[in-house]
Amino acid sequence: MNAFSEKLQKLRKEKGLSQEGLAEMLDVSRQAVSRWESGLSYPETEKIITMSEIFGVTVDSLLKEGDLQMDSKNMHYEPFWLSRGRYYEYKSKKTLFGLPLVHVIIGLRAKKATGVIAIGNISSGIISIGFISYGLLSIGLLNAGILGFGIISIALLFSVGVFSIGTFTIGSISIGIFSLGAVSLGKYAVGALAVASHVAIGDHAYGHIAIGRVAEGIRAFIETAPRGSIGSNIDKEAVRIAILQEFPDIKDWILRYLMRFIKWI
């Protein structure tokens, strides 16, 4: 190894870049970067200049013996790469559960960020943010996780999205055990159109127990009060008794919330 190869390897690792990541930024193969770091070959002058910009050091200090010298002109290099359709990657040295504590990949290429906290076009992590994301807490256009928030959201526990699937869901189209949305399907469903195996509450409600202006079910309660009027013609106590008779194991907090939603019809 020589001064250049040692400095290149040191700078790359400090930047949180893999050999493959640096190779893509330079439009070369990973093997080329490996040869440079092993001292088996030297990059072209153009690549050396680009590397000095990436790492924010002077060309002279990169090539010659001695300490590296920072170059203030190149301190804001990452946005320049973004403007050229590249990407910026940061991966923390600290790890947890074998994953980088933070992994960020931002740019126009479909690269996946994987870490405890992952941010990128495609991201996977305990906390995951991206256009396509999956993790414990997932936020994105299309996401899957324990807790999910996005345009299309699929979550094991709580999901919020335009199209939402989960245990507890909120969305324009919502599917879950307890769902709330314009079109809502679930065990307990509340929405403009609500379809439920147990209790459905909505303008149009279809379920074992259905409460709405149009309601069809084994036990149906129809709202006849004019829209916009104060109060409801539905006997809430009769609804409560019916739910307890049909589903005696229902949780108290679920029953309380269902009763509150009746006034939305």
C-alpha positions in Angstrom: 0.0 0.0 0.0 1.1 3.6 -0.5 0.1 7.0 0.8 -2.7 7.5 -1.7 -4.3 4.0 -1.2 -4.2 4.4 2.6 -5.7 7.8 2.5 -8.4 6.7 0.0 -9.4 3.8 2.2 -9.5 6.0 5.3 -11.6 8.7 3.7 -14.0 6.3 2.2 -14.7 4.6 5.5 -15.0 8.0 7.3 -17.6 9.0 4.7 -19.6 5.8 5.4 -19.2 4.6 1.8 -18.8 1.1 0.7 -16.4 0.3 -2.2 -19.5 -0.2 -4.4 -21.0 3.1 -3.3 -17.8 5.0 -4.1 -17.5 3.1 -7.4 -21.0 4.2 -8.5 -20.3 7.8 -7.7 -17.2 7.6 -9.9 -18.7 5.5 -12.6 -16.2 2.8 -12.2 -16.3 -0.8 -11.1 -16.0 -1.9 -7.4 -12.9 -3.9 -8.5 -11.3 -0.6 -9.7 -11.7 0.9 -6.2 -10.4 -2.2 -4.6 -7.3 -2.1 -6.8 -6.7 1.6 -5.9 -7.0 0.9 -2.2 -4.6 -2.1 -2.5 -2.1 0.0 -4.3 -2.2 -2.1 -7.4 -3.2 0.7 -9.7 -3.9 4.5 -9.8 -7.1 6.2 -10.9 -7.1 8.7 -13.8 -6.5 12.4 -13.0 -10.2 13.1 -13.6 -11.2 10.5 -11.0 -8.7 11.9 -8.5 -10.1 15.4 -8.8 -13.7 14.0 -8.4 -12.6 12.1 -5.2 -11.0 15.3 -3.8 -14.4 16.9 -4.2 -16.3 14.0 -2.7 -14.1 13.9 0.4 -13.6 17.7 0.6 -9.7 17.5 0.5 -7.1 19.1 -1.7 -5.7 17.0 -4.6 -2.1 17.6 -3.5 -2.7 16.3 0.1 -4.6 13.3 -1.4 -1.6 12.3 -3.5 1.4 13.3 -1.5 2.9 12.2 1.8 1.7 14.1 4.9 -1.6 15.0 6.4 -4.8 15.6 4.5 -5.8 19.2 3.9 -9.4 20.1 3.9 -10.7 22.1 0.9 -13.5 24.5 1.9 -14.6 24.8 -1.7 -15.8 21.2 -1.7 -17.6 21.1 1.7 -21.1 21.1 0.1 -20.4 18.4 -2.5 -23.4 16.1 -1.9 -26.1 18.3 -3.4 -23.9 18.6 -6.5 -24.1 14.9 -7.0 -27.8 14.9 -6.5 -28.2 17.5 -9.3 -26.3 15.1 -11.6 -28.7 12.3 -10.9 -26.4 10.5 -8.4 -27.1 9.8 -4.8 -25.7 10.7 -1.4 -25.1 7.9 1.1 -24.4 8.0 4.8 -23.9 5.0 6.9 -23.1 5.4 10.6 -20.2 3.4 12.1 -22.3 2.7 15.2 -24.5 -0.4 14.9 -27.4 -1.9 16.8 -28.7 -5.5 16.3 -26.1 -5.8 13.5 -27.5 -2.9 11.6 -26.1 0.6 11.1 -27.7 3.0 13.6 -28.4 5.4 10.7 -28.4 4.6 7.0 -29.4 7.4 4.5 -29.4 7.1 0.7 -30.9 10.1 -1.0 -30.9 10.5 -4.8 -32.5 9.5 -8.1 -31.3 5.9 -8.1 -33.3 3.0 -6.6 -30.8 2.2 -3.8 -32.1 0.6 -0.5 -31.3 2.1 2.9 -31.1 -0.5 5.7 -30.5 0.5 9.3 -32.1 1.0 12.7 -33.1 4.4 11.2 -33.4 4.1 7.4 -34.1 7.0 5.0 -34.2 6.6 1.3 -36.1 5.9 -1.9 -36.4 2.3 -0.7 -35.9 1.9 3.1 -36.0 -0.9 5.6 -35.4 -0.4 9.3 -36.9 -0.2 12.8 -37.8 3.4 11.8 -38.1 3.6 8.1 -38.9 6.6 5.9 -39.0 6.4 2.1 -41.2 6.2 -1.1 -41.2 2.4 -0.4 -40.6 1.6 3.2 -41.0 -1.3 5.6 -40.2 -1.5 9.3 -41.5 -1.3 12.8 -42.5 2.4 12.2 -42.9 2.9 8.5 -43.6 6.2 6.7 -43.8 6.5 2.9 -45.8 6.3 -0.3 -46.0 2.6 -0.1 -45.2 1.1 3.3 -45.5 -2.0 5.4 -44.7 -2.3 9.1 -46.1 -2.6 12.6 -47.1 1.1 12.5 -47.6 2.5 9.0 -48.4 5.9 7.5 -48.5 6.5 3.8 -50.5 6.6 0.5 -50.7 2.8 0.5 -50.2 1.6 4.1 -50.1 -2.0 5.3 -49.4 -2.4 9.0 -49.7 -5.2 11.5 -51.0 -2.9 14.3 -52.0 0.7 13.2 -52.2 1.9 9.6 -53.1 5.3 8.2 -53.2 5.9 4.5 -55.3 6.6 1.4 -55.5 2.8 1.1 -55.0 1.3 4.5 -54.8 -2.3 5.7 -54.1 -3.3 9.3 -55.5 -4.1 12.7 -56.6 -0.5 13.4 -56.9 1.4 10.1 -57.8 4.9 8.9 -58.0 5.7 5.2 -60.1 6.6 2.2 -60.3 2.8 1.7 -59.8 1.1 5.0 -59.6 -2.6 5.8 -58.9 -3.8 9.3 -60.3 -5.4 12.5 -61.4 -1.8 13.5 -61.5 0.4 10.4 -62.5 4.0 9.8 -62.7 5.5 6.3 -64.8 6.6 3.4 -65.0 2.9 2.4 -64.5 0.8 5.4 -64.3 -3.0 5.8 -63.6 -4.9 8.9 -64.8 -6.6 12.0 -66.0 -3.2 13.2 -66.3 -0.7 10.4 -67.2 3.0 10.4 -67.5 5.0 7.2 -69.6 6.4 4.4 -69.8 2.9 3.2 -69.2 0.4 6.0 -69.2 -3.3 5.7 -68.5 -5.4 8.8 -68.7 -9.0 10.1 -69.8 -7.7 13.5 -70.8 -4.0 13.7 -71.1 -1.5 10.8 -71.8 2.2 11.2 -72.2 4.5 8.3 -74.3 6.3 5.7 -74.6 2.9 4.1 -74.0 0.1 6.6 -73.9 -3.6 6.0 -73.1 -6.0 8.9 -74.4 -8.4 11.5 -75.5 -5.3 13.4 -75.9 -2.3 11.0 -76.5 1.3 11.9 -77.0 3.9 9.2 -79.4 5.7 6.9 -79.3 2.7 4.7 -78.7 -0.4 7.0 -78.9 -4.1 6.3 -78.1 -6.8 8.8 -79.4 -9.3 11.2 -80.2 -6.4 13.5 -80.5 -3.0 11.6 -81.0 0.4 13.1 -82.0 3.1 10.5 -81.4 6.8 11.0 -84.5 8.8 10.0 -83.5 12.3 11.3 -82.9 14.8 8.5 -79.3 15.4 7.6 -77.8 18.4 9.5 -80.3 18.1 12.3 -79.3 18.1 15.9 -79.7 14.7 17.5 -80.5 11.2 16.2 -83.6 9.1 16.0 -81.6 6.0 16.7 -82.1 4.6 20.2 -78.5 4.4 21.4 -79.4 2.3 24.4 -81.1 -0.2 22.2 -78.0 -0.4 20.0 -75.7 -0.9 23.0 -77.9 -3.7 24.3 -78.0 -5.3 20.9 -74.2 -5.3 20.5 -73.8 -6.8 24.0 -76.3 -9.5 23.3 -74.8 -10.5 20.0 -71.1 -10.0 21.0 -70.9 -10.3 24.8 -67.1 -10.6 24.7 -66.6 -7.2 23.0 -64.1 -4.9 24.7 -65.5 -2.0 26.7 -63.4 0.6 24.9 -64.5 -0.7 21.5 -68.1 -0.5 22.5 -67.6 3.1 23.8 -66.0 4.2 20.6 -68.7 2.6 18.4 -71.4 4.4 20.4 -69.7 7.7 19.8 -69.5 7.2 16.1 -73.3 6.8 15.8 -73.7 10.6 15.8 -71.7 10.8 12.6 -74.4 9.2 10.5 
